[in-house]
Amino acid sequence: MNAGFHSLAVTRIEPLTDLACAVQFSVPAELRDAYAFTPGQHLTLRRPPADAQAASQEERRTYSICSTPQDLAERGELRIGVKRITAGLFSGWLTGELRPGATIEVMTPAGRFGTAVAPDNDRHVGCLAAGSGITPVLSILTSILRTEPASRVSLVYGNRTSNDVMFLEELADLKNSYPSRFTLLHVLSGEPQLSDLLTGRIDEDKINLLLDGLCKDVDEWYLCGPLWMVTTARGALQAGGVPSSRVHAELFYVGDEPPVPVSAAAAQHADSDRSQVTVTLSGRTSTVSVGYHGPSILDAVLASRPDAPYACKGGVCGTCRAMVTAGSVSMTRNYALEPEELAAGLVLACQSHPETPEVSLQFQ
């Protein structure tokens, strides 16, 4: 078993929509410290391959936690939200085949999206989510409402129709429980509503209208959804004068974008040329030969170090963060690291390709 993974029992599967469900795990008392999390973090689930020797071919998927730290501490409950995607073998298994009583290998929580919750906080938190992007946001806003009596939360939640809204009843219950501190706006792109503001896609114009009205005094923003929504919202918030330090974002879908051209440094090397990449992980150092073109550094490392951390392999989750300590690399895409982290030498191993004959990385 890979480091960081434990087998957890599934105790409940709750249908949310025709395509989505919440999966609840039971965490034994002796593992609760290991699974302690910050609202907004995610879990990586693992399905081993049929051939135990083919560790690099195992399936992993990342799903955000929708429960609260209080649920874990008091009852050992840990819950994720899952939406089935077209041809998604993993999400199809979770939403269609999994049954209570099964066990799943689950990595301890990870991710830097989220917020520290404290009883003496007094703030107005704005949340913008679309589709299954509500999952980590639900953990954030529920934790704030339960723990911070002086804080307020405003949520704008976009979906196509009311039948597509995940956690519909749970959100309604929160609104009823905290009517003066929780503002909930459902925006539906494919279903007319009484207000034009709540009908249609969450585009730049709609975000600007919301900023001019409901959300003027927001102290912090939390965005979670597809790339187009997060990019649009970031731009609108920045144009509205909101400092980037107050805007936190998580992506659940990036889509197929054209690959970034090969860097000038890598283009100087022939297809057969190799770089010697040394990685340090869990106190142990290994060296692998990696081509300047083709598979990423992470893929090459996994062939001999199956304990290398990763989840999405799409440049989104940040699980495979590593520090470049010698040489240089280029990345195909990056949706997880901030500019200051890039300046400090951090890269995503799943998106990294060598540019120099020798490279050294230290996994974080």
C-alpha positions in Angstrom: 0.0 0.0 0.0 1.3 3.5 -0.9 2.2 5.9 1.9 -0.7 8.1 2.9 -3.4 5.6 1.9 -5.6 3.7 4.3 -8.6 1.4 3.6 -11.8 3.1 4.8 -15.2 1.6 5.0 -18.1 3.1 3.0 -21.0 3.7 5.5 -23.5 5.6 3.3 -24.2 6.6 -0.3 -26.7 9.4 -0.6 -28.1 10.2 -4.1 -28.0 14.0 -4.8 -29.1 14.2 -8.4 -29.5 11.7 -11.3 -25.8 12.0 -11.9 -24.3 12.7 -8.4 -24.1 11.2 -5.0 -22.3 11.8 -1.6 -20.1 8.9 -0.4 -19.5 8.7 3.4 -16.6 6.9 5.0 -16.0 5.8 8.5 -12.7 6.8 9.9 -11.5 4.8 12.9 -10.5 6.7 16.0 -6.8 5.8 15.6 -6.8 7.4 12.1 -8.7 10.6 12.8 -5.7 12.7 13.4 -4.2 11.5 10.1 -7.5 12.5 8.3 -7.9 15.9 10.0 -8.5 18.5 7.3 -9.1 22.1 6.6 -12.5 22.9 5.0 -11.9 23.0 1.2 -9.4 20.1 1.0 -9.8 17.0 -1.0 -9.2 13.2 -0.9 -7.6 11.0 -3.5 -9.2 7.6 -4.0 -7.2 4.7 -5.4 -8.2 1.6 -7.3 -5.3 -0.9 -7.6 -4.8 -2.5 -11.0 -5.7 -6.2 -11.6 -2.0 -6.8 -11.9 -0.4 -5.9 -8.6 3.0 -5.3 -10.3 1.6 -2.6 -12.6 1.5 0.1 -9.9 1.9 2.9 -12.4 -1.3 1.9 -14.1 -3.5 2.2 -11.0 -6.5 4.5 -11.1 -6.6 7.6 -8.9 -9.2 10.3 -8.7 -9.5 13.4 -6.5 -12.8 14.3 -4.8 -13.4 17.3 -2.5 -14.6 16.8 1.1 -18.1 18.1 1.7 -18.4 17.4 5.4 -16.8 19.4 8.2 -13.9 18.8 10.6 -16.5 18.7 13.4 -18.2 15.7 11.7 -14.9 13.9 11.7 -13.9 14.7 15.2 -17.3 13.9 16.8 -18.5 10.9 14.7 -15.6 9.8 12.5 -17.5 10.8 9.4 -15.8 11.9 6.2 -17.9 12.6 3.1 -17.1 13.4 -0.5 -19.3 14.6 -3.4 -19.1 12.7 -6.7 -20.6 13.6 -10.0 -20.6 11.1 -12.8 -18.9 12.3 -16.0 -19.3 11.0 -19.5 -17.2 7.8 -20.0 -15.9 8.3 -16.5 -15.0 4.8 -15.2 -14.1 5.9 -11.7 -17.0 8.3 -11.2 -19.3 5.7 -12.8 -18.2 3.1 -10.3 -18.7 5.4 -7.4 -22.1 6.6 -8.4 -23.5 3.4 -9.9 -21.8 0.3 -8.5 -20.4 1.1 -5.1 -22.4 -0.1 -2.1 -22.2 0.5 1.7 -19.9 -1.9 3.4 -17.2 -1.8 0.7 -13.8 -0.5 1.5 -11.8 2.0 -0.6 -8.1 3.0 -0.4 -8.2 6.7 0.5 -5.2 9.1 0.8 -5.1 11.5 3.7 -6.4 15.0 2.9 -4.5 17.3 0.7 -4.9 20.6 -1.1 -4.5 24.3 -0.2 -7.9 25.6 -1.2 -9.9 26.4 1.9 -10.0 28.5 5.0 -9.0 28.2 8.7 -12.0 28.5 10.9 -11.9 30.1 14.3 -14.8 31.1 16.7 -13.6 34.7 17.0 -13.6 35.4 13.3 -15.9 38.2 12.1 -16.0 38.3 8.3 -18.2 38.2 5.3 -17.2 35.3 3.0 -18.3 35.2 -0.6 -18.5 31.9 -2.4 -19.1 31.3 -6.1 -19.6 27.7 -7.3 -20.8 25.9 -10.4 -22.0 22.3 -10.6 -19.9 19.9 -8.5 -17.8 22.9 -7.5 -20.2 23.2 -4.6 -18.5 20.2 -2.8 -15.6 22.0 -1.1 -17.5 25.2 -0.8 -20.2 23.3 1.2 -17.5 22.3 3.7 -16.2 25.8 3.9 -19.5 27.6 4.4 -21.0 25.0 6.8 -17.9 25.1 8.9 -18.0 28.9 9.0 -21.7 29.1 9.9 -21.4 26.5 12.6 -18.1 27.7 14.2 -18.0 31.5 13.6 -21.2 33.1 15.1 -20.2 36.6 14.0 -19.4 35.7 10.4 -21.7 35.8 7.3 -21.6 33.8 4.1 -23.0 34.6 0.6 -23.2 31.8 -1.9 -23.9 32.2 -5.6 -24.4 28.7 -7.1 -24.7 28.1 -10.8 -26.3 25.0 -12.4 -28.2 24.2 -15.6 -31.6 23.4 -14.0 -32.9 22.9 -10.5 -32.7 19.1 -11.0 -28.9 19.5 -11.3 -28.4 21.2 -8.0 -26.2 19.0 -5.7 -26.9 19.3 -1.9 -30.1 21.2 -2.6 -31.9 20.2 0.6 -28.7 20.6 2.7 -28.3 24.1 1.4 -31.9 24.9 2.1 -31.5 23.6 5.7 -28.5 25.8 6.2 -30.5 28.8 5.0 -33.3 28.0 7.4 -30.9 27.5 10.3 -28.9 30.7 9.7 -31.3 33.1 7.9 -29.5 36.3 8.9 -26.0 35.0 8.2 -26.4 32.9 5.0 -27.4 34.4 1.7 -28.1 31.7 -1.0 -28.6 32.6 -4.7 -29.3 29.8 -7.2 -28.4 30.8 -10.8 -29.8 28.5 -13.5 -28.6 28.7 -17.1 -31.3 26.5 -18.6 -34.4 27.3 -16.5 -36.1 30.7 -16.2 -36.5 32.3 -12.8 -38.3 35.3 -11.5 -35.1 37.4 -11.6 -33.0 38.0 -14.7 -30.0 38.2 -12.4 -30.6 34.5 -11.4 -31.2 33.3 -15.0 -28.4 32.5 -17.4 -24.7 31.7 -17.2 -22.5 33.2 -14.5 -20.6 35.5 -16.9 -18.7 38.7 -16.3 -21.8 40.9 -16.5 -23.6 38.8 -13.9 -20.7 38.8 -11.6 -20.4 42.6 -11.9 -24.1 43.0 -11.0 -23.6 40.8 -7.9 -20.6 42.8 -6.9 -22.5 46.0 -7.2 -25.2 44.8 -5.0 -25.1 41.8 -2.6 -21.4 41.2 -2.3 -19.9 44.7 -1.9 -18.5 44.1 1.5 -17.0 40.6 1.0 -13.7 40.1 2.9 -12.7 36.9 1.1 -13.8 35.1 -2.0 -13.8 31.3 -2.7 -14.4 30.2 -6.3 -14.8 26.6 -7.4 -15.9 25.4 -10.9 -14.7 24.9 -14.4 -11.8 26.9 -15.8 -14.0 29.4 -17.8 -16.0 30.4 -14.7 -13.0 30.8 -12.4 -11.1 32.8 -15.0 -14.1 35.0 -15.7 -14.8 35.5 -12.0 -11.1 36.3 -11.2 -11.0 38.9 -13.9 -14.3 40.5 -12.8 -13.2 40.6 -9.2 -9.8 42.1 -10.1 -11.5 44.8 -12.3 -13.8 45.5 -9.3 -10.8 46.3 -7.1 -10.7 43.1 -5.1 -7.0 42.2 -4.3 -5.8 38.9 -5.6 -4.8 37.9 -2.1 -8.5 37.8 -1.1 -9.5 35.5 -4.0 -9.0 31.8 -3.6 -9.9 29.3 -6.4 -10.1 25.6 -7.1 -10.8 24.0 -10.5 -12.7 20.8 -11.0 -12.5 20.8 -14.8 -10.0 22.2 -17.2 -10.9 20.7 -20.6 -8.7 19.8 -23.5 -6.5 22.8 -24.3 -3.8 22.9 -27.0 -0.5 21.8 -25.5 2.1 24.5 -24.7 4.9 24.5 -27.4 8.1 22.7 -26.5 10.4 25.1 -24.7 13.4 26.5 -26.7 15.8 24.7 -24.3 14.1 21.3 -24.8 13.8 21.8 -28.6 17.6 21.8 -28.9 17.6 18.1 -28.0 16.9 15.2 -30.3 14.0 12.8 -29.5 16.4 10.2 -28.4 18.3 12.5 -25.9 17.8 11.8 -22.2 18.2 13.9 -19.1 19.2 12.3 -15.8 16.6 13.4 -13.2 17.3 12.8 -9.5 14.3 12.9 -7.2 14.2 13.0 -3.4 11.1 11.5 -1.8 10.5 10.4 1.8 14.2 10.8 2.5 15.3 8.5 -0.3 17.0 9.6 -3.6 16.5 8.0 -7.0 17.8 8.8 -10.4 15.8 8.1 -13.6 16.4 8.8 -17.3 13.8 11.1 -18.8 13.4 12.1 -22.4 13.2 15.8 -23.2 10.0 15.1 -25.2 7.2 12.7 -24.4 6.1 11.4 -20.9 6.4 13.7 -17.9 9.0 13.5 -15.2 6.3 12.1 -12.9 5.5 9.3 -15.3 9.2 8.3 -15.6 9.6 8.4 -11.8 6.6 6.2 -11.1 8.1 3.3 -13.0 10.6 2.9 -10.2 9.1 4.9 -7.4 5.4 4.1 -7.2 5.2 6.0 -3.9 5.6 9.3 -5.8 2.6 11.5 -4.8 0.1 12.3 -7.5 -3.7 12.5 -8.0 -5.1 14.2 -11.1 -2.1 14.3 -13.5 -3.7 17.3 -15.1 -1.9 20.1 -13.4 -4.9 21.0 -11.2 -4.6 19.4 -7.8 -1.0 20.2 -6.9 -0.4 16.8 -5.2 2.8 16.3 -7.1 4.5 19.6 -6.2 8.3 19.4 -6.2 11.1 21.9 -5.7 13.7 22.2 -8.5 17.1 22.2 -6.7 19.3 21.8 -9.8 18.8 22.2 -13.5 15.6 23.4 -15.1 12.3 22.1 -16.3 9.4 23.4 -18.3 5.7 22.8 -17.5 3.0 22.0 -20.0 0.2 23.5 -17.9 -0.2 24.8 -14.4 -3.5 25.5 -12.5 -2.3 24.8 -9.0 0.8 26.9 -8.3 0.8 30.6 -7.6 3.3 33.0 -9.1 5.3 33.3 -5.9 5.6 29.5 -5.7 6.8 29.3 -9.3 9.4 32.1 -8.5 10.5 30.0 -5.5 11.3 27.0 -7.8 8.2 24.9 -7.3 6.8 22.8 -10.2 4.2 20.2 -10.8 6.0 16.9 -11.6 3.1 15.6 -13.7 3.5 18.5 -16.1 7.3 18.9 -16.0 9.8 18.0 -18.7 13.6 18.4 -18.4 15.4 21.2 -20.1 19.0 20.4 -18.9 21.1 17.3 -19.0 20.7 17.0 -15.2 17.8 17.9 -13.0 17.2 17.5 -9.3 13.7 17.6 -7.7 12.6 17.3 -4.1 9.0 16.3 -3.7 7.2 18.5 -1.1 
